[in-house]
Amino acid sequence: MTELSPSANVGDIASTLPGAAEIFRQNGISFCCGGKLSLAEAAAGQGLDVAPLLDALRALEAGAARTAPEETLPLIDHILTRYHATHRTELDWLIPLAEKVEMVHGDHDEAPLGLAEALVALRDELESHMAKEEQVLFPMMRQGGHPMIRHPIGAMRHEHDTTTDLLRGIEHATHGLALPEGACRSWTALYTGLEKFTGDVVAHIHLENTVLFPRFEIAA
């Protein structure tokens, strides 16, 4: 998790803190094309005071894991049902919808060109990642851990970074999920679904990186 401060990178915050992306959107801050800026620089660019932004982000950070079960085994079950199953279900309709919008509106200046391809790449990465958790890591955790568990956890953390990079590609292809004026219902539904989906992926990564994994890394 990126440490929250005025010098923190906007793109890193958006891709690691659940809900941060929406706060940035509400304040007109780009975290795809302008994601290399510090929070202070991005706020200044919009004529904003950085302090209220930091307060809002810190409030998100404090509440990020509150909806998840506290005990480890129920937490694993929660990740499987709330995130693994949900990601699969949503990608099944987001990808064909992205293909439709690209095909119908490909000549529009703000068309999300390359979005379907980016979603397919993300689906493939997530499917491989989630299968490893389901078949290897989570069974080890259910048995109480293992002296070597830090190795698969390290691999999962590395793959989380890859997923984060793919999320940035989706943000870029959709111009920050900014709908053009007069967007059709399909385009609107696509971006509404993507906002929820990408937020879920960030929350999923955050929950594992900051809550679940450390419990076993300390014991290993």
C-alpha positions in Angstrom: 0.0 0.0 0.0 1.4 3.4 -1.0 1.9 5.7 2.0 -0.5 8.6 1.8 1.3 11.9 1.7 1.3 15.0 -0.5 4.3 13.5 -2.4 2.6 10.1 -3.0 2.1 9.2 -6.7 -1.5 9.6 -7.9 -1.5 6.5 -10.1 -0.1 4.4 -7.3 -2.8 5.6 -4.9 -5.6 5.0 -7.4 -4.4 1.4 -8.1 -3.9 0.3 -4.5 -6.5 2.1 -2.4 -10.1 1.0 -2.9 -12.3 4.1 -3.6 -9.5 6.5 -4.4 -10.1 6.4 -8.1 -13.6 7.7 -7.6 -12.4 10.6 -5.3 -9.9 11.5 -8.1 -12.6 11.5 -10.7 -14.9 13.7 -8.6 -12.1 16.2 -8.3 -11.1 16.2 -12.0 -7.7 14.5 -11.3 -6.4 12.2 -14.0 -4.7 9.1 -12.7 -4.1 7.4 -16.0 -2.4 10.0 -18.2 -1.6 12.2 -15.2 -0.8 9.3 -12.9 2.9 10.2 -12.5 2.1 13.4 -10.7 2.3 13.6 -6.9 -0.9 14.2 -5.0 0.2 17.8 -4.3 1.0 18.5 -7.9 -2.3 17.0 -9.1 -4.3 19.0 -6.5 -2.5 22.3 -7.5 -3.2 21.6 -11.1 -6.9 21.6 -10.3 -6.7 24.6 -8.0 -7.4 22.4 -5.0 -6.1 22.3 -1.4 -4.3 18.9 -0.9 -5.3 18.6 2.7 -9.0 17.7 2.2 -8.0 15.2 -0.5 -5.6 13.6 1.9 -8.3 13.5 4.7 -10.7 11.8 2.3 -8.1 9.2 1.2 -7.1 8.5 4.8 -10.7 7.9 5.7 -10.9 5.4 2.8 -7.8 3.7 4.0 -9.1 3.4 7.6 -12.3 1.7 6.4 -11.0 -0.4 3.5 -11.3 -3.8 5.2 -14.2 -3.2 7.4 -16.7 -5.1 5.3 -14.6 -8.3 5.3 -14.7 -11.0 8.0 -12.1 -10.7 10.7 -11.2 -14.4 11.1 -8.9 -16.0 8.6 -11.0 -18.9 7.2 -14.2 -16.8 6.7 -12.0 -14.1 5.2 -10.7 -16.6 2.6 -14.3 -17.7 1.8 -15.2 -14.1 1.5 -12.4 -13.5 -1.1 -13.5 -16.5 -3.1 -17.2 -15.5 -3.3 -17.1 -11.7 -3.2 -14.1 -11.3 -5.6 -13.0 -14.5 -7.4 -16.5 -15.5 -8.5 -17.7 -11.9 -9.1 -14.7 -11.1 -11.3 -15.4 -14.1 -13.5 -19.1 -13.3 -13.8 -18.5 -9.7 -14.7 -15.8 -10.3 -17.2 -18.1 -12.7 -19.0 -20.3 -9.7 -20.0 -17.9 -6.8 -19.9 -15.6 -8.2 -22.6 -18.4 -8.7 -25.3 -19.9 -5.4 -24.4 -16.5 -3.7 -24.9 -16.2 -5.4 -28.2 -19.6 -4.1 -29.2 -18.9 -0.5 -28.2 -15.5 -0.5 -30.0 -17.2 -1.9 -33.2 -20.1 0.5 -33.2 -18.3 3.6 -32.0 -14.8 3.0 -33.3 -14.7 6.2 -35.3 -15.6 8.4 -32.3 -12.8 10.5 -31.0 -13.3 9.2 -27.5 -13.9 5.5 -28.4 -12.2 3.1 -26.0 -10.0 1.5 -28.6 -8.1 -1.4 -27.3 -10.3 -1.9 -24.3 -11.6 -5.3 -25.2 -8.0 -6.5 -25.8 -7.0 -5.1 -22.4 -9.9 -6.8 -20.7 -9.0 -10.1 -22.2 -5.4 -9.7 -21.0 -6.6 -8.9 -17.6 -9.1 -11.8 -17.6 -6.3 -14.2 -18.5 -4.0 -12.8 -15.8 -6.7 -12.9 -13.2 -7.8 -16.4 -14.1 -4.3 -17.8 -13.8 -3.7 -15.9 -10.5 -7.0 -16.9 -8.9 -6.5 -20.6 -9.9 -3.1 -20.6 -8.1 -4.7 -19.1 -5.0 -7.6 -21.6 -5.1 -5.4 -24.7 -5.8 -2.2 -23.9 -3.9 -2.1 -20.9 -1.5 -5.5 -21.0 0.1 -5.4 -24.7 0.9 -2.0 -24.1 2.6 -3.6 -21.3 4.6 -6.6 -23.4 5.6 -4.1 -25.9 7.0 -2.5 -23.2 9.2 0.3 -22.2 6.9 3.7 -23.7 6.1 7.3 -22.6 6.6 7.6 -22.1 2.8 4.4 -20.2 2.4 6.2 -16.9 1.9 7.3 -18.1 -1.6 3.8 -18.5 -3.1 2.7 -15.3 -1.3 5.6 -13.4 -2.8 4.6 -14.7 -6.2 1.0 -13.6 -5.6 2.2 -10.1 -4.6 4.2 -9.9 -7.8 1.2 -10.9 -9.9 -0.9 -8.2 -8.1 1.6 -5.7 -9.5 1.0 -7.1 -13.0 -2.7 -6.8 -12.5 -2.3 -3.2 -11.3 -0.4 -2.4 -14.5 -3.3 -4.0 -16.6 -5.8 -1.9 -14.7 -3.9 1.3 -15.7 -4.2 0.2 -19.3 -8.0 -0.1 -19.0 -8.1 3.4 -17.4 -6.0 4.7 -20.3 -8.2 3.1 -23.0 -11.3 4.6 -21.5 -9.9 8.0 -20.9 -10.4 7.7 -17.2 -13.9 6.2 -17.7 -15.1 9.5 -19.0 -18.3 9.1 -21.0 -18.6 11.4 -24.0 -21.7 13.6 -24.2 -24.6 11.7 -25.6 -23.1 8.3 -25.0 -25.5 5.4 -25.8 -26.9 3.0 -23.3 -24.4 0.3 -24.1 -21.4 2.6 -23.7 -22.9 3.9 -20.4 -23.5 0.4 -19.1 -20.0 -0.6 -20.1 -18.3 2.2 -18.1 -20.7 1.8 -15.1 -19.8 -1.9 -15.0 -16.1 -1.2 -15.4 -16.1 1.3 -12.6 -17.5 -1.3 -10.3 -15.3 -4.1 -11.6 -12.0 -2.2 -11.4 -12.9 -0.9 -7.9 -13.5 -4.5 -6.9 -10.1 -5.7 -8.2 -8.3 -2.9 -6.3 -10.3 -3.9 -3.1 -9.4 -7.5 -3.7 -5.7 -6.8 -4.0 -5.7 -4.5 -1.0 -7.5 -7.0 1.2 -5.0 -9.7 0.4 -1.8 -7.5 0.5 -2.6 -5.7 3.7 -4.8 -8.1 5.7 -4.6 -11.8 4.6 -1.0 -12.2 3.5 0.7 -10.5 6.4 -0.9 -13.0 8.8 1.1 -15.8 7.2 4.2 -14.0 6.3 4.8 -13.1 10.0 4.3 -16.8 11.1 6.5 -18.2 8.3 
